[in-house]
Amino acid sequence: MGYLHILLVLTCILSSAFADPVSNDFIENINKQNLTWRARKYSDTSSRRLSISRTSLGLSPTDEKDSLNIVAYQIADGDIPESFDAREKWSNCSSLKEIRDQANCGSCWAFAATEAMTDRICIHSNGIKQISVSAQDLLSCCTNCGYGCNGGYPANAWSYWHKTGIVSGGLYNSSNGCRSYSLAPCDHHVSGSLTNCSAVIEAETPQCVKTCDNGTHLNYTTELTFGEVPYVLENVTSSIQWEILTNGPVEAEFDVYEDFLVYSEGVYKKTENVSKVGAHDVKIIGWGVDGGIPYWLIANSWNAEWGENGYFRMLRGENHCGIESYVVVAVPNLGSDSNIPKFEIGMLLFSWILYMYCR
């Protein structure tokens, strides 16, 4: 392992070990500043630890981002609406309303990717294919995606979907698909109903097993889903918007500062004099304007007890915390007849036979 890789691993370890004791005074100070967002106050007065549990690594020379095509759209004035919510446009896709939980594992890179893949399969099949893509399979089996629970590389995740494929699989303890997530949910930087993530031993990367879970009676090979060649979006707000508007949610990476961890509601913009604690990958599903402040609408993977029921909004158009600088995605490879229901295929075939007979 080279010195650079050692440095990256140490950076991840230091990020996961970051643990400034932060009292409610820190949170109250944020809320007294009349910002565009509010921090969540803990339910007790004891000192809490702000630790970002093994967040994803930042960019590195081994990431395939630099080798991917950069896509830029030429957008005419008026083509982009002032607000957009993918949950409303594609309301028949249940995955768009789902908030996942990466548990005490730095698998946000895999979660943001598979969440967007899941949405896009539904969107591009006109709601016919409601297949949950397995974060467990990507996390455990993609050997060049990074370090598993110690962080990973988003571009490599999308390339893996294109070259190798990822099976179906749902949330923890679910029977949805081939390989469901094996790590139990926990509370991320909130005092909620679950065990606090910082109180749980940090998870090891699950083992790669190319068989489906016991009891599913599914075949691993036939459960594989695939994507087309991935691409990176130009760091231009309108290009990212157009991609979401036409193809569905995208994966984005941004720098995380300590105040973000206690976000509760509003349009997030980092406060002054806060420390950077790592990087994080999320799924952007839309945008809007609140009180004159443009924002991105984003799904996090820290369960629904964090933020705005699992979502958050971040300042849009200024590449805040780097949110617009690293957006990677692909369209699903659904096969030639994936957008046509089998019933319709049968009716088309019957009509053709009838036509030939009656000629």
Salt bridges, closest charged atoms under 4 A:
GLU28 OE2 - LYS41 NZ 2.96
ASP44 OD2 - ARG48 NH2 2.44
ASP85 OD2 - ARG87 NH2 2.76
GLU98 OE1 - ARG100 NE 3.23
ASP101 OD1 - HIS188 NE2 2.74
ASP119 OD2 - LYS283 NZ 2.64
ASP137 OD1 - ARG179 NH1 3.13
GLU202 OE1 - ARG54 NE 3.12
GLU243 OE2 - ARG120 NH2 2.74
ASP255 OD1 - LYS276 NZ 3.22
ASP290 OD2 - ARG313 NH1 2.87
GLU308 OE2 - ARG313 NH2 2.85
